Amino acid sequence: MRKTFHYAVFLLILLFGQCRCFLETSQSLECFSCARATNVTDCHVVITCSTEKSCYTSVENSGGSLLYSMGCKESSQCPSPQTIIGRDTDHVTGYDAMNKRASTNQNICNECCEANYCNRHACENANVITTTTPQQTTTLDLPEHCENNPEYNCELIGATFDICKDVAHAKTVCKRYCGLCFLVDGAWSEWSEWSQCEQTCGQSRQVRIRTCTNPPPQQGGADCLGDKHDFRACVGQPCPVAGDWSTWYTWASCSASCGIGLTTRTRDCNKPYPTYGGDHCFGNSVEYQICQRPGCVDGGWTAWSGWGACSLTCNGGLRSRNRTCDNPPASFLGKPCKGDNREYESCGATTCQGPSGNNQKIFFAVNTPDGSMILGHYPVFTKVMVNDGHAYHPARGQFVAPVSGVYEFFVTFISSNSTSQCFIRRNSDIVVFALTSGDDGNWKSASASTYVHLNVSDVVDLSCGGWQYVDHNASAMFSGALLQRD
């Protein structure tokens, strides 16, 4: 890039050098014009100077502020030596002009130049004056060896390319012309010592730093290139590793071969093991659970007891015998005995001799069921309260009409189940039924009654379901009576 720039400038020097005669014979110059402007850029009016006049810039210090005046001036009135660009004359820079200013410290720069619009860049170095108070103005001394590159005509380049805006090139070509004598590019200090590892254990890193202070950038100088931090890996002592549990192993066999026992399962603190001072696993390494095996002893029946007395002496009664499930008794979780603990058989099969005539009463009432069923659905009642006419047969749970007429039948019970029901049937046909309702677990009652005409030998009985939930006391009753003969 710099070679290209230098080559372009060299071509311009050759071009302007061979066209020197044109500059010497030009009739007029175009110059910027303003009066006591506070900024060079405020001078944007362009005027045309007559022959024998040059462009000029004058800078004065007014109470610590710089005021710029620009325009045309007779060449003979310009400071000596004059600044005639392209005529092989010396250029009077802003620094030189300031060294020649009046002792009043008011007019700090006067410069002339002879190129179109050249006075925009005259006195560009006037701002090196620093005023601390309105009564005192301090002038910075020009650094040593602050010169323009003698290979270039900075006035020509400045007027043509405005080189001073490209500080990176201007500071190497036209340092004095562009007022960059006090510009200082920054440079790095030495690296600091390496820091300690950022972590006290395991993989980490160290850092060292440097600062752009050797010297720091000044007066618009370039900042340092590169990083101010440098890192490198470091390894400390091993970090503590806390232990963690493995998954549970399968449950061990039950400690008991029958009944109740215990089983265990374990886990290890090895996923990972605690190392380098790390914490051990929290919690238990063993877990217990109750286990159940088949009961050690199943129940067994005793022998049947003897038959009890017959409930009726004629027209058919019932007698029963019992056994208990304690030979041996079932242990915890042991199986209970299978079958019923009570057995019934009919007795008193002889026909009773009742009173004769049309005034014979036919009425029965039974209660207190024992929960057993005849043929799977006829409930067995253990107490016969009355059986006038001997038409009810307890062994079969049936009423057989001895005469034709109108009869009334009634059934009632209480149950702990919502689905207990009983049907009053005539010759196996349902006449009416009683049904418990509700499933809240409380006892519920149900009852039903009906009037029915029976012929001789018609059969009325009960067909029940859910009878095992019925309360087995006098609250369960079945009754019937002849109301009117045919």
C-alpha positions in Angstrom: 0.0 0.0 0.0 2.8 2.4 0.9 4.7 1.6 -2.3 1.5 2.4 -4.3 1.0 5.6 -2.4 4.7 6.7 -2.9 4.5 5.8 -6.6 1.3 8.0 -7.0 3.0 10.9 -5.2 6.1 10.5 -7.3 4.0 10.8 -10.5 2.4 13.9 -9.2 5.8 15.5 -8.4 7.0 14.7 -12.0 3.7 16.1 -13.4 3.8 19.3 -11.4 7.5 19.7 -11.9 7.1 19.6 -15.7 4.1 21.9 -15.5 6.0 24.5 -13.5 5.7 27.0 -16.4 1.9 26.7 -16.2 1.9 27.7 -12.5 4.2 30.6 -13.2 2.0 31.9 -15.9 -1.4 31.4 -14.3 -3.4 34.6 -14.0 -5.2 34.1 -10.7 -5.8 31.7 -7.7 -8.9 30.4 -6.1 -8.7 30.8 -2.3 -10.9 30.2 0.7 -12.1 33.4 2.4 -13.4 34.1 5.9 -12.7 36.5 8.9 -12.0 35.4 12.5 -13.6 32.0 12.1 -13.4 29.7 15.1 -12.8 26.6 13.0 -11.0 26.1 9.7 -13.9 24.2 8.3 -16.1 27.3 8.7 -14.2 28.9 5.9 -16.1 27.6 2.9 -16.5 30.7 0.7 -14.2 30.6 -2.3 -12.9 33.8 -4.0 -10.7 34.4 -7.0 -7.5 36.4 -6.3 -6.1 38.9 -8.9 -2.7 38.6 -10.4 0.3 39.0 -8.1 -1.8 37.9 -5.1 -1.4 34.7 -3.0 -3.8 32.8 -0.7 -3.1 33.4 2.9 -4.1 32.2 6.4 -3.8 34.2 9.6 -4.3 32.7 13.1 -4.6 34.9 16.2 -5.0 33.9 19.8 -8.0 35.7 21.4 -8.3 34.9 25.1 -7.2 31.4 24.6 -9.2 30.7 21.5 -7.8 30.4 18.0 -9.4 32.6 15.3 -8.8 31.9 11.6 -8.8 34.6 8.8 -8.4 33.5 5.2 -8.4 35.3 1.8 -6.1 36.9 -0.8 -3.0 39.0 -0.1 -0.4 40.8 -2.2 2.5 38.4 -2.6 4.9 41.2 -1.6 3.1 41.3 1.8 3.5 37.6 2.6 6.0 36.6 5.3 9.5 36.0 3.9 10.4 33.6 2.7 7.1 33.2 0.8 5.4 29.9 0.4 5.1 29.5 -3.4 4.1 25.9 -4.1 5.7 24.5 -7.2 8.3 27.3 -7.5 11.2 25.6 -5.7 10.8 28.0 -2.7 11.0 26.9 0.9 7.7 26.4 2.7 7.2 28.3 6.0 5.4 25.8 8.3 3.1 26.6 11.1 5.8 25.9 13.6 8.2 28.3 11.9 5.5 31.0 11.7 4.8 30.6 15.4 8.4 31.1 16.2 8.3 34.4 14.3 5.0 35.7 15.8 4.8 39.1 17.5 5.8 39.5 21.1 2.2 40.3 22.0 1.3 36.6 21.5 -1.8 37.6 19.6 -0.9 36.9 16.0 0.5 33.4 16.2 0.6 32.4 12.5 0.8 34.0 9.0 1.2 31.9 6.0 0.9 32.3 2.3 0.7 29.8 -0.5 0.1 29.8 -4.2 -2.1 26.9 -5.2 -5.8 26.8 -5.6 -7.5 26.4 -2.2 -4.1 25.9 -0.5 -4.9 28.2 2.4 -7.2 25.6 3.9 -4.1 23.7 5.1 -1.9 26.7 6.0 -1.2 27.2 9.7 -2.5 23.7 10.5 0.0 23.5 13.3 -1.2 26.6 15.1 -3.2 24.4 17.5 0.0 23.3 19.2 -0.4 26.4 21.4 -1.9 25.5 24.8 -3.4 28.4 26.8 -4.1 27.8 30.5 -5.5 31.2 31.3 -6.6 34.2 29.3 -3.5 36.0 30.5 -0.9 33.3 29.8 -0.2 31.3 26.6 2.3 28.5 26.7 4.1 27.4 23.5 5.3 23.8 23.2 8.8 23.5 21.9 9.1 21.8 18.6 10.5 18.3 19.0 13.9 17.5 17.5 14.0 15.8 14.1 10.5 16.7 13.2 10.8 17.2 9.5 8.9 16.4 6.4 10.3 13.7 4.2 12.5 15.6 1.7 11.4 13.2 -1.1 7.9 14.7 -1.2 6.5 18.2 -1.7 4.0 18.2 1.2 2.4 21.5 0.2 1.6 20.1 -3.2 0.3 16.8 -1.8 -1.7 18.5 0.9 -3.4 20.9 -1.5 -4.2 18.0 -3.9 -4.9 15.0 -1.7 -5.5 16.5 1.8 -2.9 14.1 3.1 -3.2 15.3 6.6 -6.5 13.3 7.0 -4.5 10.1 6.5 -2.6 10.2 9.7 -1.0 6.7 9.1 0.8 8.0 6.0 1.1 11.6 7.0 3.2 10.9 10.1 5.8 9.2 7.8 5.7 11.6 4.9 4.6 15.1 6.0 4.9 15.0 9.8 5.9 18.6 10.2 3.5 19.9 7.6 0.5 18.1 9.2 1.3 19.1 12.7 2.1 15.6 13.9 5.4 16.3 15.6 3.9 15.6 19.0 2.2 12.4 17.8 3.4 9.3 19.7 2.3 5.8 18.8 1.8 3.5 21.7 4.1 0.6 22.5 3.7 -2.4 24.8 5.3 -2.7 28.2 7.1 -5.9 29.2 4.9 -8.8 30.0 4.0 -9.2 33.7 4.9 -12.4 35.7 2.5 -15.3 35.2 -0.4 -15.3 37.6 -1.3 -18.3 39.8 -3.6 -20.9 38.3 -7.2 -19.7 38.2 -8.3 -22.8 40.0 -6.6 -24.5 43.0 -7.0 -28.0 41.5 -7.3 -29.7 38.2 -6.9 -28.3 34.7 -6.8 -24.5 34.7 -4.8 -21.6 33.2 -2.5 -18.8 34.0 -2.5 -15.3 32.7 0.0 -12.5 32.2 -0.7 -9.0 31.0 1.1 -6.0 29.4 0.0 -2.4 29.0 0.2 0.0 26.1 2.3 2.4 28.2 5.8 2.2 26.8 5.0 4.9 25.8 1.3 5.4 25.8 -0.3 6.8 22.6 -0.3 10.6 22.6 -1.7 13.4 20.4 -3.7 10.9 18.3 -1.0 8.3 18.0 -2.0 4.7 17.2 -2.8 2.3 19.9 -0.8 -0.9 20.4 -1.6 -3.8 18.2 -2.1 -7.3 19.6 -3.6 -8.7 22.9 -2.9 -7.4 26.3 -3.6 -10.8 27.9 -1.6 -14.0 27.3 -2.8 -17.4 28.6 -1.2 -20.8 29.1 -2.5 -24.0 30.6 -1.5 -25.2 34.0 -2.4 -28.2 36.2 -2.9 -28.0 40.0 -3.2 -30.9 42.4 -6.1 -33.3 41.7 -9.5 -32.1 42.6 -11.6 -34.0 45.3 -14.0 -36.4 43.7 -17.3 -37.0 45.7 -18.6 -40.6 45.7 -21.9 -41.6 44.2 -24.0 -44.7 44.5 -24.3 -47.5 42.0 -27.8 -48.7 41.1 -29.4 -51.1 43.6 -28.7 -54.8 43.2 -31.6 -57.2 43.0 -33.5 -58.2 46.1 -32.0 -61.2 48.0 -34.1 -64.3 48.8 -36.7 -64.0 51.6 -35.3 -64.9 55.0 -38.3 -67.1 55.8 -39.4 -70.2 53.9 -43.0 -69.7 55.0 -44.9 -66.9 56.6 -43.3 -63.4 57.1 -39.6 -62.7 56.6 -37.2 -60.0 55.4 -35.3 -59.4 52.2 -32.5 -57.0 51.5 -30.8 -55.4 48.6 -27.5 -53.4 48.5 -25.6 -50.8 46.5 -22.0 -49.6 46.4 -20.4 -46.2 46.6 -18.3 -46.7 43.5 -19.9 -44.5 40.7 -17.3 -43.1 41.3 -15.4 -43.9 44.4 -14.6 -40.9 46.6 -11.0 -39.9 45.9 -8.6 -37.1 46.8 -10.5 -36.3 49.9 -14.0 -36.2 48.2 -17.1 -36.8 50.3 -18.4 -40.3 50.8 -21.9 -41.2 49.5 -24.8 -40.0 51.7 -27.5 -42.5 52.6 -27.6 -46.3 53.4 -26.0 -49.0 51.4 -28.6 -51.6 52.5 -32.4 -51.5 52.1 -34.8 -53.8 53.9 -38.3 -55.0 52.9 -40.9 -57.4 54.4 -41.5 -60.5 52.3 -44.3 -63.0 52.4 -44.1 -66.7 51.8 -47.0 -69.2 51.8 -48.5 -69.9 55.1 -46.6 -72.3 57.2 -49.8 -74.3 58.2 -53.1 -74.6 56.3 -56.3 -75.1 58.3 -57.9 -78.6 58.7 -61.4 -79.7 59.6 -62.3 -81.5 62.8 -64.6 -84.5 62.5 -68.4 -83.8 62.2 -70.3 -83.5 65.4 -73.4 -85.7 65.9 -76.8 -84.7 64.3 -78.9 -82.3 66.3 -82.6 -82.6 67.1 -85.1 -82.3 64.2 -86.8 -78.9 64.0 -90.2 -80.5 63.4 -91.7 -83.8 64.3 -93.9 -84.1 61.2 -94.4 -82.6 57.7 -90.6 -82.4 57.3 -88.1 -80.6 59.5 -84.3 -80.0 59.5 -81.4 -81.1 61.6 -77.8 -80.1 61.4 -74.3 -81.0 62.5 -71.1 -78.9 62.8 -67.3 -79.1 62.4 -64.5 -76.5 63.0 -61.4 -75.5 61.1 -58.9 -75.9 63.8 -57.4 -79.3 63.2 -54.9 -77.7 62.9 -55.8 -74.0 62.8 -54.4 -72.1 59.8 -51.3 -70.1 60.6 -50.9 -66.5 59.4 -51.1 -66.5 55.6 -52.2 -70.2 55.8 -55.1 -71.3 53.7 -58.5 -71.7 55.4 -60.5 -74.9 55.2 -62.6 -75.4 52.1 -66.3 -76.3 52.4 -69.0 -75.5 54.9 -68.8 -75.8 58.7 -72.5 -76.9 59.0 -74.4 -79.6 57.2 -78.2 -80.0 57.1 -80.5 -82.9 56.4 -84.3 -83.4 56.4 -86.1 -85.1 59.2 -89.6 -85.6 60.5 -91.0 -86.7 57.2 -94.3 -88.1 58.6 -97.4 -86.1 57.8 -98.9 -84.1 60.6 -102.6 -84.6 61.4 -104.1 -81.1 61.6 -107.6 -80.0 62.3 -110.2 -80.6 59.6 -112.8 -78.4 58.1 -112.9 -75.0 56.5 -111.7 -73.2 59.6 -108.2 -74.6 59.3 -105.5 -71.8 59.7 -102.7 -71.7 57.2 -99.9 -69.4 58.4 -96.1 -69.6 58.7 -93.1 -67.4 59.7 -89.4 -68.2 59.8 -86.3 -66.1 60.6 -82.6 -66.2 61.4 -80.8 -67.5 58.3 -77.5 -69.2 58.8 -76.1 -68.1 55.4 -76.3 -71.4 53.7 -78.4 -72.0 50.6 -80.3 -75.1 49.4 -79.5 -75.9 45.7 -77.5 -72.7 45.5 -80.3 -70.1 45.9 -82.9 -71.2 48.5 -82.0 -69.6 51.9 -82.1 -71.8 55.0 -83.8 -70.3 58.0 -83.0 -71.9 61.4 -86.0 -70.8 63.4 -89.6 -71.6 62.5 -91.7 -69.2 64.6 -95.0 -70.7 63.5 -96.2 -73.2 60.9 -99.9 -73.6 61.2 -101.2 -75.9 58.6 -97.7 -77.3 58.2 -97.6 -76.0 54.6 -94.1 -74.6 54.9 -91.3 -77.2 54.5 -88.1 -76.0 56.1 -85.9 -78.7 54.7 -86.7 -77.5 51.1 -87.4 -73.8 52.0 -90.8 -74.1 50.1 -94.4 -73.4 50.8 -96.9 -75.8 49.2 -100.5 -74.6 49.1 -102.8 -77.1 50.7 -106.0 -75.3 49.6 -106.9 -72.9 46.8 -107.3 -69.2 47.7 -105.6 -65.8 48.1 -102.4 -65.7 50.0 -100.0 -62.9 51.3 -96.3 -63.4 51.4 -93.6 -61.1 52.9 -89.8 -61.1 53.0 -87.3 -58.6 54.7 -83.6 -58.6 55.4 -80.6 -56.2 56.0 -77.3 -56.5 54.2 -73.8 -54.9 54.1 -73.7 -55.3 50.3 -75.4 -53.2 47.7 -76.4 -56.2 45.6 -78.2 -58.5 48.0 -81.6 -59.5 46.6 -84.5 -61.9 47.1 -87.3 -62.9 44.7 -90.6 -64.3 45.9 -91.6 -66.9 43.2 -94.7 -68.9 42.4 -93.9 -72.1 40.6 -90.4 -70.7 39.7 -92.0 -67.5 38.2 -90.9 -64.2 39.8 -93.8 -62.3 41.5 -91.9 -59.5 43.4 -88.4 -58.9 44.7 -86.5 -57.0 47.4 -83.1 -55.3 46.6 -80.6 -53.4 48.7 -79.1 -50.2 47.2 -76.1 -48.0 47.9 -72.4 -48.8 48.1 -71.2 -46.7 51.1 -70.4 -49.8 53.1 -73.2 -49.2 55.7 -76.0 -51.7 56.5 -79.0 -51.4 54.1 -82.5 -52.9 54.5 -84.9 -54.3 51.8 -88.3 -55.8 52.0 -91.2 -56.9 49.6 -94.7 -58.3 49.9 -97.3 -59.6 47.5 -100.8 -61.0 47.2 -101.1 -64.0 45.0 -103.8 -66.6 44.2 -102.7 -70.2 44.6 -104.2 -73.4 43.6 -103.6 -76.6 45.5 -100.0 -77.8 45.3 -98.7 -74.5 43.9 -95.2 -73.8 45.3 -94.0 -70.4 46.7 -90.3 -70.0 47.6 -87.4 -67.5 47.7 -84.5 -67.2 45.3 -81.8 -65.0 46.7 -78.4 -63.7 45.7 -75.6 -62.0 47.7 -77.1 -63.9 50.7 -73.7 -64.2 52.4 -73.8 -60.5 53.2 -77.2 -60.7 54.9 -77.3 -60.2 58.7 -78.0 -63.7 60.2 -80.4 -62.8 62.9 -84.1 -62.3 63.4 -84.1 -59.2 61.1 -84.2 -61.5 58.2 -87.7 -63.1 57.9 -90.0 -64.9 55.4 -93.7 -65.4 56.1 -97.0 -66.3 54.4 -100.7 -66.7 55.3 -104.0 -67.7 53.7 -106.3 -64.7 53.5 -109.3 -66.2 51.8 -110.3 -69.6 50.5 -111.9 -70.1 47.2 
